[in-house]
Amino acid sequence: MSKPAVVLLSGGMDSAVVLAIAREQGFACHALSVAYGQRHVSELDASDRVCAMLGAAAHKTVTVDLRSIGGSALTADIDVPEQGGAGIPVTYVPARNTIMLSIALGWAEVLGASDIFCGVNAVDYSGYPDCRPEFIEGFQHLANVATKAGVEGAQIRIHAPLMRMSKAEIAREGTRLGVDFSATVSCYQADERGRACAHCDACRLRAEGFRDAGLPDPTRYR
């Protein structure tokens, strides 16, 4: 039987490619989405489509109310910027990846899985501190000292296969693996139908990726 792995799945293009990579590597993929109080639920709808498309073994959505602490344009009444700027943008959600990976770690321990996949990227990204190699290395160390599975020798591994890939490379890899990117939603302020704004940082990076890859952009814009 295939080994189980937990795959964090947002419904965006990066996590869809990660799910396809994990599946190609032979894992039985248990996809985990998090409803954290984000601006729209269309990305969660997209995660359902991606799981059906790529044949996840299971899909779970866990609710965590990060809107109650705010601090981000994605979880508070702060405008999403439509122009790039210096520093970490207001779309950074405090501790989001730490929280999501912690939930994934808990489910992995229940499943007896030693492998967790996530779509963080440190090349074409917005400068979020929890998308860097140092963060993944630090969390993997934590996972192995903070869990029963880890201290009993399970050797939990955090996989970030897109870490050093450009958006163009991600688009090409997803195309090779048969990912239908039209099913994904990346926009920070997509409407209820999942249509993108074409202006936010996520839209800009996504569009540039398809353009640089020489691929048609399948994004549905409003």
Secondary structure, 3 states (H helix, E strand, C coil): CCCEEEEECCCCHHHHHHHHHHHHCCCEEEEEEEECCCCCCHHHHHHHHHHHHHCCCEEEEEECCHHHCCCCCCCCCCCCCCCCCCCCCCCCCCCHHHHHHHHHHHHHHHHCCCEEECCCCCCCCCCCHHHCHHHHHHHHHHHHHCCHHHHCCCCCEEECCCCCCCHHHHHHHHHHCCCCHHHCCCCCCCCCCCCECCCCHHHHHHHHHHHHHCCCCCCCEC
